[in-house]
Amino acid sequence: MLTGSCHCGKASWKLEGDPGSITACNCTLCRRYGTLWAYDYEGERIALTGEIASYTRADRDEPSLEILFCPSCACVLSWRSLRLRKDGRRRMAVNIRLAPPEIVQDLTIDHFDGLDTFEDLPSKGRCVRDLWF
């Protein structure tokens, strides 16, 4: 199980099981937040605790997700889809940057072009530690 918490400790997340590869996205939100994402579904392997606020893009008529953050220290904890999938599940991701570095440093990073093509980019073989240390 992986855990992460905001800077002040008032909000946190847990991710059960293998997080798989971690995603670095270059969309207009992720590049500003500096997030690294691990994915699953709400109420399944991901759980959030504490007081959490949300941000939904105001520049979109029908935004697809909301950003969840700590209202005290503003650390980005997660994103959550605003739409259920056909199977009734809700996709979400947690920000791996909130986990202890020694626990996540060897996780592989995949790159996603959320800015232009909305496609995976070639892997460069980097791990989380390559972005931190």
VOZA-718811 format. One record per residue (C-alpha): residue number from 1; residue in one letter; x, y, z. Coordinates in nm, 2 decimals, padded with zeros to 4 digits. Example, Ala and Ser with C-alpha at 12.3 -4.5 7.8 and 13.67 -1.06 7.14 Angstrom:
BEGIN
+-----+------+--------+--------+--------+
|  nr | rest |     xx |     yy |     zz |
+-----+------+--------+--------+--------+
|   1 |    A |  01.23 | -00.45 |  00.78 |
|   2 |    S |  01.37 | -00.11 |  00.71 |
+-----+------+--------+--------+--------+
END
This chain:
BEGIN
+-----+------+--------+--------+--------+
|  nr | rest |     xx |     yy |     zz |
+-----+------+--------+--------+--------+
|   1 |    M |  00.00 |  00.00 |  00.00 |
|   2 |    L |  00.12 |  00.35 | -00.08 |
|   3 |    T |  00.02 |  00.66 |  00.12 |
|   4 |    G |  00.06 |  01.03 |  00.06 |
|   5 |    S | -00.03 |  01.33 |  00.25 |
|   6 |    C | -00.05 |  01.71 |  00.20 |
|   7 |    H |  00.21 |  01.93 |  00.36 |
|   8 |    C |  00.01 |  02.02 |  00.67 |
|   9 |    G | -00.11 |  01.66 |  00.72 |
|  10 |    K | -00.48 |  01.74 |  00.72 |
|  11 |    A | -00.56 |  01.54 |  00.40 |
|  12 |    S | -00.42 |  01.22 |  00.26 |
|  13 |    W | -00.46 |  00.93 |  00.02 |
|  14 |    K | -00.40 |  00.56 |  00.01 |
|  15 |    L | -00.35 |  00.34 | -00.29 |
|  16 |    E | -00.38 | -00.04 | -00.24 |
|  17 |    G | -00.16 | -00.28 | -00.45 |
|  18 |    D |  00.08 | -00.22 | -00.73 |
|  19 |    P |  00.06 |  00.14 | -00.86 |
|  20 |    G |  00.20 |  00.04 | -01.20 |
|  21 |    S |  00.38 |  00.30 | -01.39 |
|  22 |    I |  00.34 |  00.67 | -01.29 |
|  23 |    T |  00.22 |  00.93 | -01.54 |
|  24 |    A |  00.38 |  01.27 | -01.60 |
|  25 |    C |  00.14 |  01.48 | -01.81 |
|  26 |    N |  00.20 |  01.81 | -01.98 |
|  27 |    C | -00.15 |  01.94 | -01.99 |
|  28 |    T | -00.22 |  02.30 | -01.87 |
|  29 |    L | -00.30 |  02.18 | -01.52 |
|  30 |    C | -00.05 |  01.90 | -01.46 |
|  31 |    R |  00.25 |  02.10 | -01.57 |
|  32 |    R |  00.15 |  02.39 | -01.34 |
|  33 |    Y |  00.09 |  02.16 | -01.05 |
|  34 |    G |  00.40 |  01.94 | -01.11 |
|  35 |    T |  00.21 |  01.63 | -01.04 |
|  36 |    L |  00.29 |  01.26 | -01.10 |
|  37 |    W | -00.02 |  01.03 | -01.12 |
|  38 |    A | -00.10 |  00.68 | -01.02 |
|  39 |    Y | -00.45 |  00.56 | -01.13 |
|  40 |    D | -00.74 |  00.35 | -01.02 |
|  41 |    Y | -01.11 |  00.40 | -00.94 |
|  42 |    E | -01.29 |  00.58 | -00.66 |
|  43 |    G | -01.40 |  00.34 | -00.39 |
|  44 |    E | -01.18 |  00.06 | -00.51 |
|  45 |    R | -00.80 |  00.08 | -00.46 |
|  46 |    I | -00.79 |  00.46 | -00.39 |
|  47 |    A | -00.92 |  00.62 | -00.07 |
|  48 |    L | -00.89 |  00.99 |  00.03 |
|  49 |    T | -00.93 |  01.11 |  00.39 |
|  50 |    G | -00.95 |  01.45 |  00.56 |
|  51 |    E | -01.09 |  01.78 |  00.45 |
|  52 |    I | -01.07 |  01.82 |  00.07 |
|  53 |    A | -01.17 |  02.10 | -00.16 |
|  54 |    S | -01.21 |  02.08 | -00.54 |
|  55 |    Y | -01.13 |  02.29 | -00.85 |
|  56 |    T | -01.31 |  02.24 | -01.17 |
|  57 |    R | -01.20 |  02.43 | -01.48 |
|  58 |    A | -01.41 |  02.74 | -01.55 |
|  59 |    D | -01.29 |  02.77 | -01.90 |
|  60 |    R | -01.47 |  02.46 | -02.02 |
|  61 |    D | -01.84 |  02.42 | -02.08 |
|  62 |    E | -01.82 |  02.05 | -01.98 |
|  63 |    P | -01.51 |  01.99 | -01.78 |
|  64 |    S | -01.41 |  01.62 | -01.75 |
|  65 |    L | -01.24 |  01.62 | -01.42 |
|  66 |    E | -01.19 |  01.80 | -01.09 |
|  67 |    I | -00.87 |  01.85 | -00.90 |
|  68 |    L | -00.89 |  01.76 | -00.53 |
|  69 |    F | -00.66 |  01.95 | -00.29 |
|  70 |    C | -00.61 |  02.04 |  00.08 |
|  71 |    P | -00.79 |  02.36 |  00.16 |
|  72 |    S | -00.53 |  02.44 |  00.43 |
|  73 |    C | -00.20 |  02.40 |  00.25 |
|  74 |    A | -00.32 |  02.37 | -00.11 |
|  75 |    C | -00.13 |  02.05 | -00.20 |
|  76 |    V | -00.29 |  01.87 | -00.49 |
|  77 |    L | -00.40 |  01.52 | -00.37 |
|  78 |    S | -00.59 |  01.38 | -00.66 |
|  79 |    W | -00.80 |  01.42 | -00.97 |
|  80 |    R | -01.14 |  01.26 | -01.01 |
|  81 |    S | -01.35 |  01.22 | -01.32 |
|  82 |    L | -01.68 |  01.41 | -01.33 |
|  83 |    R | -01.84 |  01.13 | -01.54 |
|  84 |    L | -01.90 |  00.77 | -01.46 |
|  85 |    R | -01.78 |  00.51 | -01.70 |
|  86 |    K | -02.03 |  00.28 | -01.87 |
|  87 |    D | -01.96 |  00.02 | -01.60 |
|  88 |    G | -02.05 |  00.27 | -01.33 |
|  89 |    R | -01.69 |  00.32 | -01.21 |
|  90 |    R | -01.53 |  00.66 | -01.16 |
|  91 |    R | -01.17 |  00.70 | -01.27 |
|  92 |    M | -00.93 |  00.89 | -01.05 |
|  93 |    A | -00.56 |  00.93 | -00.98 |
|  94 |    V | -00.34 |  01.02 | -00.68 |
|  95 |    N | -00.04 |  01.25 | -00.68 |
|  96 |    I |  00.26 |  01.03 | -00.61 |
|  97 |    R |  00.47 |  01.34 | -00.53 |
|  98 |    L |  00.29 |  01.34 | -00.19 |
|  99 |    A |  00.43 |  01.00 | -00.10 |
| 100 |    P |  00.76 |  00.95 |  00.08 |
| 101 |    P |  01.04 |  00.96 | -00.18 |
| 102 |    E |  01.21 |  00.65 | -00.07 |
| 103 |    I |  00.89 |  00.45 | -00.12 |
| 104 |    V |  00.82 |  00.57 | -00.48 |
| 105 |    Q |  01.16 |  00.66 | -00.62 |
| 106 |    D |  01.20 |  00.35 | -00.83 |
| 107 |    L |  00.85 |  00.36 | -01.00 |
| 108 |    T |  00.88 |  00.40 | -01.37 |
| 109 |    I |  00.74 |  00.72 | -01.53 |
| 110 |    D |  00.53 |  00.72 | -01.85 |
| 111 |    H |  00.48 |  01.05 | -02.03 |
| 112 |    F |  00.14 |  01.16 | -02.16 |
| 113 |    D |  00.08 |  01.44 | -02.40 |
| 114 |    G | -00.23 |  01.60 | -02.24 |
| 115 |    L | -00.16 |  01.93 | -02.42 |
| 116 |    D | -00.17 |  01.85 | -02.79 |
| 117 |    T | -00.23 |  01.49 | -02.90 |
| 118 |    F | -00.38 |  01.32 | -02.59 |
| 119 |    E | -00.16 |  01.02 | -02.65 |
| 120 |    D |  00.12 |  00.84 | -02.47 |
| 121 |    L |  00.47 |  00.96 | -02.55 |
| 122 |    P |  00.77 |  00.73 | -02.59 |
| 123 |    S |  00.91 |  00.61 | -02.26 |
| 124 |    K |  01.25 |  00.75 | -02.17 |
| 125 |    G |  01.32 |  00.48 | -01.90 |
| 126 |    R |  01.31 |  00.73 | -01.62 |
| 127 |    C |  01.19 |  00.67 | -01.27 |
| 128 |    V |  01.05 |  00.91 | -01.01 |
| 129 |    R |  01.39 |  00.96 | -00.85 |
| 130 |    D |  01.52 |  01.10 | -01.18 |
| 131 |    L |  01.28 |  01.40 | -01.14 |
| 132 |    W |  01.35 |  01.45 | -00.77 |
| 133 |    F |  01.72 |  01.39 | -00.71 |
+-----+------+--------+--------+--------+
END
